[in-house]
Amino acid sequence: MPPTSPPTPRLQEPRGPDCPWCGSQRPRTRLRSSGRLRHKPATSAFVVDACEDYAHYPHRHEAAARAMLPYPEPESWLDVGTGYGHFPAVAKEVHPYTSFDGLDPTPRVEKAQAAGRVEEAHQGRLPDLVDRLRGRYDVVSMLHHLAHSPDPREELRAALAVLRPGGHLLIEGSDPDCAFGALLGKWWAPYGQSRHPHLMPLGTLLDELDDLGCTVVATDRREPHVPYDLAGALALAVGRRLPTRARTPLLASTLALDHALAPLLRRTRFSNAYRIIARRNAQAPAL
């Protein structure tokens, strides 16, 4: 009798060939795991894919880059946590005379350099590379990076060390004071602890920057809002419980609702992210 393949668990289905949001043909597996919430056996392993084309974010990257236009034009810019360099690729259109370097703990930064998105690629953690990069940059950006770092305070000190006096630190992060956090509870996407071990309130981060000798020149809780809270919660709650034919239009409709509500929500406590621009003062302590 020929061998048979193990049955597919009832709540699983074959991996789709494309990104359900943007249609990209380059989904990449980021995680394989068993069902932890209900202690499922190994046969119920699930897979989390990420879209290689990052097609959902160019407008956010452009807005972050434009936030630096009121300040002196930077000659050199380091993007920390750059991944494949999608932010520098967009920011170059806004700052065409700026040299962009990228830093990331993974080999993705090497691919960013090979693709021409960054001029120099630095693989590793910023605190470990301070001596090599000290005082080289006019701008250091950390876009949704600090929440992933094991020690945000150490990352901030390292960022100031690689900035020139008078240089600017650009930070964006998820806002734990967002009203969606209380409303959605464990289904609010930024509460995924494996991805966001440190969610820092805006006030806490401002106090830390002040202690480090920085002058905060701008804060914004409106423009950085990312319209995905309802769709993200639905995706977490539904998971693979529904077949693709039912799940995809439901998620797409909910994401459309997120976008429709965004102009209103970003003016309220439901705004889910903040942006900080801080200037490094000459007396900022060295790492």
BAFIKOL-327076 format. One line per field, with one value per residue: chain; residue in three letters; residue number from 1; x, y, z of N, C-alpha, C in turn. Coordinates in pm, whole numbers. Example, Ala and Ser with C-alpha at 12.3 -4.5 7.8 and 13.67 -1.06 7.14 Angstrom:
c: [A_A]
r: [ALA_SER]
k: [1_2]
neast: [1319_1285]
nnorth: [-569_-225]
nup: [780_708]
caeast: [1230_1367]
canorth: [-450_-106]
caup: [780_714]
ceast: [1320_1290]
cnorth: [-330_3]
cup: [780_787]
REM end
This chain:
c: [A_A_A_A_A_A_A_A_A_A_A_A_A_A_A_A_A_A_A_A_A_A_A_A_A_A_A_A_A_A_A_A_A_A_A_A_A_A_A_A_A_A_A_A_A_A_A_A_A_A_A_A_A_A_A_A_A_A_A_A_A_A_A_A_A_A_A_A_A_A_A_A_A_A_A_A_A_A_A_A_A_A_A_A_A_A_A_A_A_A_A_A_A_A_A_A_A_A_A_A_A_A_A_A_A_A_A_A_A_A_A_A_A_A_A_A_A_A_A_A_A_A_A_A_A_A_A_A_A_A_A_A_A_A_A_A_A_A_A_A_A_A_A_A_A_A_A_A_A_A_A_A_A_A_A_A_A_A_A_A_A_A_A_A_A_A_A_A_A_A_A_A_A_A_A_A_A_A_A_A_A_A_A_A_A_A_A_A_A_A_A_A_A_A_A_A_A_A_A_A_A_A_A_A_A_A_A_A_A_A_A_A_A_A_A_A_A_A_A_A_A_A_A_A_A_A_A_A_A_A_A_A_A_A_A_A_A_A_A_A_A_A_A_A_A_A_A_A_A_A_A_A_A_A_A_A_A_A_A_A_A_A_A_A_A_A_A_A_A_A_A_A_A_A_A_A_A_A_A_A_A_A_A_A_A_A_A]
r: [MET_PRO_PRO_THR_SER_PRO_PRO_THR_PRO_ARG_LEU_GLN_GLU_PRO_ARG_GLY_PRO_ASP_CYS_PRO_TRP_CYS_GLY_SER_GLN_ARG_PRO_ARG_THR_ARG_LEU_ARG_SER_SER_GLY_ARG_LEU_ARG_HIS_LYS_PRO_ALA_THR_SER_ALA_PHE_VAL_VAL_ASP_ALA_CYS_GLU_ASP_TYR_ALA_HIS_TYR_PRO_HIS_ARG_HIS_GLU_ALA_ALA_ALA_ARG_ALA_MET_LEU_PRO_TYR_PRO_GLU_PRO_GLU_SER_TRP_LEU_ASP_VAL_GLY_THR_GLY_TYR_GLY_HIS_PHE_PRO_ALA_VAL_ALA_LYS_GLU_VAL_HIS_PRO_TYR_THR_SER_PHE_ASP_GLY_LEU_ASP_PRO_THR_PRO_ARG_VAL_GLU_LYS_ALA_GLN_ALA_ALA_GLY_ARG_VAL_GLU_GLU_ALA_HIS_GLN_GLY_ARG_LEU_PRO_ASP_LEU_VAL_ASP_ARG_LEU_ARG_GLY_ARG_TYR_ASP_VAL_VAL_SER_MET_LEU_HIS_HIS_LEU_ALA_HIS_SER_PRO_ASP_PRO_ARG_GLU_GLU_LEU_ARG_ALA_ALA_LEU_ALA_VAL_LEU_ARG_PRO_GLY_GLY_HIS_LEU_LEU_ILE_GLU_GLY_SER_ASP_PRO_ASP_CYS_ALA_PHE_GLY_ALA_LEU_LEU_GLY_LYS_TRP_TRP_ALA_PRO_TYR_GLY_GLN_SER_ARG_HIS_PRO_HIS_LEU_MET_PRO_LEU_GLY_THR_LEU_LEU_ASP_GLU_LEU_ASP_ASP_LEU_GLY_CYS_THR_VAL_VAL_ALA_THR_ASP_ARG_ARG_GLU_PRO_HIS_VAL_PRO_TYR_ASP_LEU_ALA_GLY_ALA_LEU_ALA_LEU_ALA_VAL_GLY_ARG_ARG_LEU_PRO_THR_ARG_ALA_ARG_THR_PRO_LEU_LEU_ALA_SER_THR_LEU_ALA_LEU_ASP_HIS_ALA_LEU_ALA_PRO_LEU_LEU_ARG_ARG_THR_ARG_PHE_SER_ASN_ALA_TYR_ARG_ILE_ILE_ALA_ARG_ARG_ASN_ALA_GLN_ALA_PRO_ALA_LEU]
k: [1_2_3_4_5_6_7_8_9_10_11_12_13_14_15_16_17_18_19_20_21_22_23_24_25_26_27_28_29_30_31_32_33_34_35_36_37_38_39_40_41_42_43_44_45_46_47_48_49_50_51_52_53_54_55_56_57_58_59_60_61_62_63_64_65_66_67_68_69_70_71_72_73_74_75_76_77_78_79_80_81_82_83_84_85_86_87_88_89_90_91_92_93_94_95_96_97_98_99_100_101_102_103_104_105_106_107_108_109_110_111_112_113_114_115_116_117_118_119_120_121_122_123_124_125_126_127_128_129_130_131_132_133_134_135_136_137_138_139_140_141_142_143_144_145_146_147_148_149_150_151_152_153_154_155_156_157_158_159_160_161_162_163_164_165_166_167_168_169_170_171_172_173_174_175_176_177_178_179_180_181_182_183_184_185_186_187_188_189_190_191_192_193_194_195_196_197_198_199_200_201_202_203_204_205_206_207_208_209_210_211_212_213_214_215_216_217_218_219_220_221_222_223_224_225_226_227_228_229_230_231_232_233_234_235_236_237_238_239_240_241_242_243_244_245_246_247_248_249_250_251_252_253_254_255_256_257_258_259_260_261_262_263_264_265_266_267_268_269_270_271_272_273_274_275_276_277_278_279_280_281_282_283_284_285_286_287]
neast: [86_70_248_77_9_22_-286_-418_-453_-774_-813_-624_-474_-349_-49_-73_6_67_80_-193_-272_-138_-86_168_412_601_598_747_857_843_805_765_560_412_66_35_-143_-359_-231_-171_-85_227_154_-19_118_180_233_387_391_579_559_776_796_710_496_304_388_521_409_410_684_768_639_772_1031_989_934_1175_1244_1220_1460_1824_1978_2074_2398_2475_2314_2192_2006_1858_1785_1710_1644_1558_1616_1408_1305_1528_1536_1300_1331_1545_1432_1320_1531_1761_2035_2156_2355_2279_2311_2275_2174_2141_2050_2046_2133_1991_2050_2276_2171_2018_2217_2329_2117_2128_2003_2111_2424_2637_2656_2586_2609_2470_2427_2353_2474_2702_2856_2941_3200_3307_3139_3117_3014_2955_2722_2454_2185_2004_1784_1520_1283_1010_1175_1291_1115_1168_1417_1649_1740_1634_1730_2009_2030_1946_2149_2362_2280_2295_2567_2669_2578_2656_2734_2453_2319_2030_1786_1555_1261_1014_732_511_229_171_-27_-242_-590_-696_-551_-658_-920_-910_-747_-573_-579_-480_-247_24_71_189_414_653_745_742_895_934_729_711_573_500_565_750_965_1033_1122_1349_1510_1556_1706_1932_2051_1936_1752_1419_1265_1037_722_477_160_-26_17_186_12_-96_-314_-445_-549_-805_-822_-589_-646_-863_-740_-567_-753_-915_-734_-642_-891_-1093_-1154_-947_-1099_-1311_-1183_-1003_-1155_-1297_-1098_-988_-1201_-1224_-976_-1010_-1202_-1047_-876_-1063_-1154_-926_-854_-1011_-954_-681_-670_-744_-737_-717_-520_-238_40_352_574_901_1133_1452_1720_2067_2254_2556_2663_2577_2597_2867_2877]
nnorth: [-119_217_491_741_1091_1294_1403_1729_1966_2068_2347_2454_2544_2528_2717_3046_3194_3462_3803_3887_4147_4337_4198_4119_3897_3788_3660_3593_3347_3406_3294_2982_2781_2593_2567_2781_2914_2748_2522_2336_2033_1935_1882_2079_2299_2641_2897_3211_3463_3722_4017_4066_4288_4505_4672_4826_5055_5290_5555_5618_5616_5828_6042_6044_6107_6361_6501_6592_6806_7081_7130_7173_7070_6736_6587_6327_6025_5785_5497_5309_4973_4910_4699_4579_4820_4990_5232_5425_5415_5544_5787_5904_6024_6247_6372_6431_6489_6371_6130_5801_5557_5221_5023_4710_4421_4189_3996_4125_4391_4389_4307_4530_4717_4599_4634_4901_5074_5170_5330_5250_4948_4824_4560_4437_4526_4857_4965_4805_4892_5146_5263_5249_5414_5659_5994_6044_6114_6326_6287_6041_5780_5602_5406_5268_5098_5096_4959_4697_4648_4507_4673_4974_5219_5194_5182_5441_5599_5511_5598_5876_5897_5842_6054_6381_6677_6886_6740_6544_6328_6101_5955_5705_5537_5281_5378_5316_5433_5457_5451_5228_5019_4970_4916_4695_4517_4214_4163_4376_4472_4581_4474_4230_4048_3916_4055_4320_4396_4624_4878_5211_5481_5808_6029_5916_5856_6112_6226_6068_6138_6404_6372_6266_6479_6602_6821_6837_6898_6864_6701_6459_6327_6268_6249_6014_5802_5471_5315_5038_4902_4778_4588_4447_4341_4179_3999_3868_3753_3594_3446_3145_3042_3081_3001_3102_3230_3339_3481_3674_3883_3979_4076_4268_4445_4536_4658_4864_5008_5089_5270_5455_5566_5682_5967_6092_5947_5988_6231_6197_6017_5768_5756_5575_5591_5770_6047_6167_6430_6504_6712_6671_6798_6986_6919_6666_6351_6123_5790]
nup: [0_-92_66_256_267_563_708_638_895_1023_1040_878_562_222_157_36_-289_-308_-175_25_55_-118_-348_-417_-550_-390_-118_200_425_765_1016_1174_1368_1639_1745_1992_2164_2220_2283_2075_1897_1730_1469_1401_1318_1231_984_937_703_536_337_75_-90_49_4_125_255_142_146_417_470_309_435_683_597_488_715_807_650_738_868_878_572_555_521_564_658_877_880_1117_1185_929_758_446_337_255_353_321_39_-37_99_-33_-253_-144_-18_-210_-212_-4_163_226_471_596_877_1028_1218_1072_771_575_532_375_133_84_29_-200_-373_-413_-238_-4_77_242_423_738_944_1237_1587_1686_1930_1941_1735_1767_1800_1545_1400_1520_1558_1284_1149_1031_1060_1234_1196_1350_1292_1416_1556_1817_1984_1931_2028_2267_2471_2494_2600_2582_2305_2235_2349_2195_1944_1974_2005_1752_1612_1490_1682_1711_1524_1418_1563_1453_1540_1530_1666_1798_1989_2316_2466_2306_2241_2120_2223_2478_2403_2224_2352_2399_2131_1998_1763_1818_2071_2044_2198_2134_1918_1994_2249_2403_2451_2450_2627_2498_2666_2845_2675_2587_2827_2871_2652_2716_2950_2836_2721_2497_2278_2224_1929_1781_1798_1708_1691_1507_1212_1198_1244_1178_973_1062_1276_1330_1124_1179_1433_1368_1193_1371_1543_1378_1226_1081_1080_904_560_280_80_219_421_308_162_383_558_387_358_620_652_467_606_826_693_599_836_932_889_1083_1323_1367_1485_1740_2059_1957_1773_1674_1684_1723_1648_1694_1682_1766_1872_1894_2148_2209_2454_2505_2668_2610_2478]
caeast: [0_158_236_-14_51_-60_-398_-404_-544_-899_-808_-513_-494_-222_9_-107_123_93_39_-336_-297_-91_-70_308_440_720_584_862_825_912_790_693_542_291_-38_69_-251_-444_-143_-193_31_316_90_-97_211_135_339_364_466_594_566_909_791_683_421_202_444_593_356_459_826_781_599_880_1143_951_935_1307_1268_1241_1589_1935_1989_2179_2490_2483_2194_2196_1876_1880_1677_1668_1596_1597_1645_1294_1294_1623_1501_1198_1384_1634_1353_1294_1662_1846_2177_2197_2409_2208_2367_2178_2222_2041_2116_2035_2198_1908_2112_2367_2088_1982_2331_2340_2009_2151_1917_2201_2561_2715_2575_2646_2532_2493_2352_2416_2568_2826_2927_2958_3337_3329_3049_3103_3018_2957_2594_2371_2053_1986_1642_1479_1141_954_1291_1322_1029_1224_1552_1651_1770_1613_1817_2140_2018_1941_2283_2445_2237_2352_2712_2706_2536_2738_2665_2358_2247_1893_1739_1417_1206_871_701_373_195_95_-140_-349_-715_-720_-489_-756_-1041_-888_-676_-469_-587_-415_-126_151_91_260_533_775_789_752_918_936_643_739_487_568_623_869_1074_1074_1202_1478_1588_1599_1814_2050_2107_1877_1643_1312_1222_905_650_357_81_-130_61_241_-91_-97_-452_-448_-584_-919_-784_-489_-714_-943_-648_-521_-864_-965_-625_-675_-1019_-1176_-1081_-897_-1206_-1392_-1099_-940_-1243_-1333_-986_-974_-1308_-1191_-865_-1068_-1264_-937_-830_-1170_-1162_-796_-848_-1072_-890_-547_-686_-797_-652_-707_-399_-163_186_405_703_983_1258_1532_1852_2177_2327_2702_2699_2518_2699_2918_2858]
canorth: [0_335_579_854_1214_1322_1492_1870_2000_2126_2492_2495_2529_2550_2852_3123_3231_3606_3883_3915_4291_4415_4114_4087_3755_3751_3640_3526_3287_3466_3219_2855_2748_2518_2651_2800_2964_2637_2407_2239_1947_1979_1869_2199_2410_2747_2973_3354_3515_3867_4059_4117_4414_4613_4764_4900_5157_5404_5684_5642_5650_5963_6138_6053_6179_6502_6566_6650_6916_7213_7137_7180_6954_6646_6526_6182_5979_5643_5438_5196_4877_4941_4583_4578_4956_5053_5373_5507_5422_5648_5914_5963_6109_6370_6432_6373_6519_6307_5994_5715_5429_5138_4932_4611_4303_4074_4015_4199_4519_4365_4307_4670_4779_4543_4691_5043_5154_5236_5335_5162_4852_4787_4453_4423_4616_4989_4982_4732_4953_5289_5310_5261_5512_5774_6130_6045_6138_6443_6235_5898_5748_5477_5399_5147_5013_5086_4859_4564_4636_4454_4781_5100_5326_5174_5219_5586_5651_5481_5686_6008_5890_5845_6183_6499_6780_6958_6646_6515_6191_6086_5833_5675_5417_5257_5451_5229_5506_5458_5397_5095_4921_4935_4864_4566_4429_4125_4156_4493_4417_4612_4397_4105_4070_3869_4155_4451_4378_4753_4984_5323_5599_5926_6109_5847_5872_6252_6245_6002_6221_6521_6328_6239_6604_6637_6916_6788_7011_6837_6576_6448_6207_6258_6196_5877_5699_5365_5263_4892_4846_4686_4475_4368_4264_4075_3897_3789_3677_3496_3359_3053_2977_3092_2976_3223_3298_3416_3566_3785_3999_4033_4157_4383_4541_4596_4749_4982_5084_5154_5384_5555_5632_5738_6114_6129_5883_6041_6353_6157_5924_5644_5757_5462_5605_5906_6080_6261_6478_6560_6760_6639_6915_6965_6862_6533_6258_6024_5650]
caup: [0_-99_182_241_335_681_676_672_1003_977_1032_794_419_153_157_-83_-369_-314_-59_11_62_-233_-465_-444_-571_-313_27_260_554_878_1140_1179_1509_1672_1801_2133_2248_2264_2306_1969_1870_1623_1339_1373_1300_1142_917_919_589_523_198_41_-163_144_-81_199_341_87_188_553_462_254_538_781_536_474_847_830_558_800_937_782_484_604_426_590_731_912_913_1207_1165_792_684_305_293_187_391_248_-103_-52_150_-134_-341_-70_14_-316_-194_121_155_321_513_666_981_1063_1276_982_641_481_500_263_13_60_-37_-335_-453_-429_-151_92_28_329_498_865_1004_1380_1675_1689_2042_1917_1623_1796_1777_1401_1340_1610_1505_1138_1083_1060_1100_1261_1203_1413_1262_1477_1587_1960_2048_1905_2083_2405_2565_2422_2651_2522_2164_2227_2375_2078_1835_1999_1988_1610_1560_1513_1761_1628_1438_1459_1582_1409_1601_1525_1741_1837_2111_2407_2522_2207_2294_2064_2311_2581_2341_2160_2443_2346_1985_1937_1702_1885_2193_2017_2281_2072_1822_2057_2392_2472_2399_2540_2615_2444_2773_2897_2579_2591_2949_2851_2560_2792_3039_2755_2670_2368_2271_2138_1844_1722_1827_1624_1717_1405_1083_1200_1264_1077_974_1053_1406_1323_1038_1250_1538_1303_1143_1484_1600_1283_1188_971_1109_785_435_214_6_314_505_238_146_514_603_298_392_749_627_404_714_896_613_594_967_970_904_1211_1437_1394_1564_1871_2133_1882_1692_1731_1672_1741_1588_1770_1624_1875_1832_1986_2194_2217_2584_2523_2719_2516_2519]
ceast: [89_140_144_40_-35_-169_-368_-500_-662_-891_-691_-549_-363_-180_-26_17_157_49_-108_-368_-260_-71_72_326_559_691_702_822_909_908_716_680_419_190_-20_-51_-337_-365_-168_-69_111_251_7_-8_155_256_296_452_473_609_701_903_753_592_323_256_509_541_400_604_845_744_708_998_1111_950_1068_1335_1287_1379_1702_1949_2102_2269_2489_2371_2211_2056_1899_1759_1622_1612_1649_1617_1530_1278_1398_1590_1397_1254_1478_1559_1323_1422_1765_1995_2233_2248_2345_2286_2260_2244_2109_2112_2117_2108_2114_1972_2212_2290_2041_2094_2345_2234_2025_2066_1996_2342_2653_2619_2650_2557_2570_2402_2427_2510_2701_2912_2958_3098_3365_3253_3041_3114_3010_2831_2526_2231_2066_1836_1622_1327_1086_1065_1309_1238_1084_1356_1548_1674_1755_1703_1957_2139_2017_2078_2375_2409_2295_2502_2752_2657_2645_2664_2577_2282_2113_1865_1591_1365_1058_847_553_347_114_-22_-257_-475_-748_-658_-585_-879_-1023_-813_-571_-472_-529_-276_4_174_155_397_662_831_812_774_916_848_652_639_567_635_748_988_1123_1160_1341_1567_1638_1715_1944_2107_2057_1773_1538_1256_1086_852_522_288_-27_-80_116_138_-92_-236_-457_-504_-697_-886_-682_-552_-796_-854_-598_-632_-911_-858_-661_-809_-1114_-1094_-1045_-1009_-1293_-1307_-1050_-1034_-1285_-1223_-970_-1079_-1277_-1074_-914_-1137_-1158_-892_-937_-1178_-1035_-795_-910_-992_-754_-552_-734_-697_-645_-590_-298_-11_226_537_772_1102_1332_1669_1955_2251_2475_2741_2637_2625_2740_2896_2991]
cnorth: [124_422_695_972_1236_1420_1635_1904_2082_2277_2542_2474_2559_2696_2922_3169_3379_3673_3917_4063_4363_4331_4079_3936_3707_3744_3560_3472_3352_3378_3089_2816_2660_2612_2668_2837_2851_2508_2297_2154_1998_1971_1991_2320_2512_2823_3118_3401_3667_3900_4123_4256_4532_4718_4851_5030_5278_5539_5718_5683_5792_6068_6154_6130_6328_6575_6633_6770_7052_7232_7138_7052_6863_6598_6373_6142_5829_5598_5309_5103_4887_4823_4582_4719_5025_5200_5459_5521_5530_5784_5982_6054_6244_6446_6380_6395_6458_6166_5909_5587_5352_5048_4838_4490_4182_4101_4090_4331_4504_4363_4449_4744_4729_4600_4840_5132_5226_5232_5246_5074_4810_4681_4437_4516_4748_5006_4911_4796_5100_5337_5331_5380_5643_5907_6142_6102_6266_6402_6086_5873_5610_5468_5264_5046_4992_4979_4718_4542_4584_4563_4915_5213_5315_5213_5371_5648_5627_5571_5826_6008_5896_5972_6288_6594_6865_6869_6609_6364_6187_5951_5824_5545_5403_5320_5361_5299_5516_5391_5260_4987_4875_4869_4721_4467_4345_4116_4280_4452_4455_4538_4261_4109_4021_3970_4290_4435_4509_4852_5101_5436_5719_6006_6047_5867_6016_6281_6184_6085_6346_6486_6304_6364_6643_6747_6862_6906_6987_6704_6576_6317_6187_6188_6053_5766_5601_5300_5112_4826_4743_4565_4386_4282_4150_3962_3808_3700_3565_3395_3275_2984_2981_3058_3108_3300_3383_3518_3690_3903_4061_4123_4282_4488_4611_4693_4877_5071_5157_5280_5494_5633_5708_5890_6163_6075_5944_6172_6324_6066_5787_5645_5661_5476_5751_5921_6184_6301_6550_6599_6724_6766_6883_6895_6726_6434_6156_5884_5590]
cup: [0_24_153_317_457_647_717_785_953_957_950_648_350_155_26_-158_-363_-185_-74_12_-66_-358_-500_-457_-488_-163_80_396_664_1002_1113_1326_1525_1734_1951_2219_2302_2276_2203_1949_1752_1486_1304_1357_1202_1091_906_805_596_376_170_-21_-75_82_-4_260_275_133_330_551_409_357_643_724_524_608_877_740_625_861_835_700_529_490_440_684_754_950_991_1200_1024_716_542_250_223_227_320_100_-129_-10_52_-230_-276_-42_-87_-297_-66_94_265_345_589_767_1018_1123_1183_850_540_440_386_131_-20_-12_-181_-428_-473_-341_-42_36_110_407_623_930_1150_1458_1685_1808_2021_1809_1645_1761_1629_1341_1416_1534_1354_1074_1128_1105_1127_1274_1266_1399_1308_1506_1737_2029_2032_1977_2226_2509_2494_2470_2591_2374_2147_2250_2255_1961_1852_1977_1841_1541_1583_1605_1670_1532_1497_1464_1547_1458_1569_1600_1768_1973_2204_2475_2424_2264_2237_2152_2419_2521_2289_2248_2373_2194_1918_1890_1775_2016_2168_2081_2216_1974_1887_2207_2471_2397_2496_2520_2568_2554_2831_2805_2576_2713_2932_2758_2629_2884_2962_2689_2533_2384_2175_2060_1781_1773_1744_1656_1610_1279_1091_1219_1147_1078_952_1178_1398_1238_1107_1358_1478_1251_1255_1539_1507_1247_1067_994_990_662_368_145_97_388_431_216_279_567_517_329_524_735_559_507_796_822_607_724_1002_983_1034_1328_1469_1472_1706_1941_2066_1784_1755_1725_1696_1668_1676_1684_1736_1823_1938_2021_2209_2346_2607_2567_2613_2570_2561]
REM end
